[in-house]
């Protein structure tokens, strides 16, 4: 096995802890059970926390023999995650509704013949409509009209 050495200052290590947390969250938050992606790398990075003076951010659990971020560190990261989730929610909702409307307007066959740039341009008016609606009213006007 070949090894590499990476040198970083304490601020860089703190940022690496954040990146590891966010990467773990992105890769594993929706998983119901192990195996979790990147767990070995995460544990390795977290194992340096005490040496870096970050033992208020990471603790070692002797029973499970694993490192974990503390509740305070978790809370700090949750603020970033909530901002991301909020942004993605509105973007995905607008995008998926715009795609639906485009299919309704010109059909799937026509879309399949278009290149990516043409699709982006064709979706734009629908996206603008939804962005304006969501900015003005949030979810107030979103209803399922026909459930059949």
C-alpha positions in Angstrom: 0.0 0.0 0.0 1.3 3.4 -0.9 0.8 6.4 1.4 0.9 10.1 1.0 1.5 12.9 3.5 -0.7 16.0 3.4 0.3 18.9 5.5 -2.2 21.5 6.6 -2.7 24.2 9.2 -5.3 24.0 11.9 -7.8 26.2 9.9 -7.4 23.9 7.0 -8.0 20.8 9.2 -11.1 22.4 10.7 -12.4 23.0 7.2 -11.5 19.4 6.3 -13.6 18.2 9.3 -16.5 20.3 7.9 -16.0 18.8 4.4 -15.9 15.3 5.8 -19.1 15.8 7.8 -20.9 17.3 4.8 -19.6 14.6 2.5 -20.7 11.9 4.9 -24.1 13.5 5.2 -24.5 13.8 1.5 -23.5 10.2 0.8 -25.1 8.5 3.8 -28.0 10.5 5.1 -30.6 8.5 3.1 -29.0 5.1 3.8 -30.9 3.1 6.4 -28.0 0.8 7.4 -24.4 0.1 6.8 -22.2 -0.2 4.8 -21.7 3.6 4.8 -19.7 5.2 2.1 -16.3 6.7 3.0 -16.5 5.6 6.7 -12.8 4.4 6.8 -11.6 7.8 5.4 -13.9 9.7 7.8 -12.6 7.8 10.8 -9.0 8.4 9.8 -9.6 12.2 9.4 -11.5 12.4 12.7 -8.7 10.5 14.5 -6.5 13.6 14.2 -8.9 15.9 16.0 -7.2 15.7 19.4 -3.8 16.2 17.9 -5.2 19.3 16.1 -6.7 20.6 19.3 -10.2 20.0 18.0 -11.3 17.5 20.7 -14.3 19.8 21.4 -15.5 19.0 17.9 -14.8 15.2 17.8 -15.0 12.6 20.5 -14.0 8.9 20.6 -16.6 6.4 21.8 -14.7 3.5 23.5 -17.7 1.2 23.2 -18.0 1.4 19.4 -14.4 2.3 18.9 -15.3 5.1 16.6 -15.0 8.8 16.4 -18.0 11.1 16.2 -18.6 14.8 15.8 -19.9 16.5 18.9 -23.5 17.9 19.2 -22.1 21.4 18.9 -20.2 20.6 15.7 -23.3 18.8 14.4 -25.5 21.9 15.0 -23.0 24.1 13.2 -23.2 21.8 10.2 -27.0 21.5 10.3 -27.2 25.2 9.6 -25.2 24.7 6.4 -27.3 21.7 5.5 -30.6 23.5 6.1 -29.5 26.3 3.8 -28.6 23.8 1.2 -31.8 21.8 1.5 -34.0 24.9 1.4 -32.2 26.0 -1.8 -32.4 22.6 -3.4 -36.0 22.2 -2.5 -37.1 25.3 -4.5 -34.7 24.6 -7.4 -35.8 21.0 -7.8 -39.5 21.8 -7.4 -39.3 24.5 -10.1 -37.1 22.4 -12.4 -39.3 19.3 -12.2 -42.5 21.4 -12.7 -40.9 23.2 -15.6 -39.9 19.8 -17.2 -43.4 18.6 -16.8 -44.8 21.7 -18.4 -42.4 21.5 -21.3 -43.3 17.9 -21.9 -47.0 18.9 -21.8 -46.4 21.7 -24.3 -44.1 20.1 -26.9 -44.1 16.3 -26.1 -41.3 13.9 -25.1 -40.4 13.1 -28.7 -39.6 16.7 -29.5 -37.5 17.0 -26.3 -35.6 13.8 -27.2 -34.5 15.5 -30.5 -33.2 18.6 -28.7 -29.7 19.1 -27.4 -29.1 20.1 -23.8 -28.8 23.9 -24.6 -32.1 23.8 -26.5 -33.8 22.1 -23.6 -32.4 24.7 -21.1 -33.7 27.5 -23.3 -37.1 25.9 -23.7 -37.5 25.4 -20.0 -36.5 28.9 -19.1 -39.9 30.6 -19.4 -41.5 27.9 -17.2 -38.7 28.2 -14.6 -39.2 32.0 -14.5 -42.9 31.5 -13.9 -42.3 29.1 -11.0 -39.5 31.1 -9.4 -41.7 34.2 -9.4 -44.6 32.3 -8.0 -42.6 30.6 -5.2 -40.9 33.9 -4.3 -44.2 35.6 -4.0 -46.4 32.9 -2.5 -44.1 30.0 -1.4 -46.3 26.9 -1.3 -49.5 28.7 -0.8 -50.9 28.0 -4.2 -49.5 24.4 -4.6 -52.3 21.8 -4.5 -53.0 18.4 -5.9 -56.0 19.1 -8.1 -56.8 15.6 -9.3 -55.5 12.6 -7.5 -56.9 10.0 -9.9 
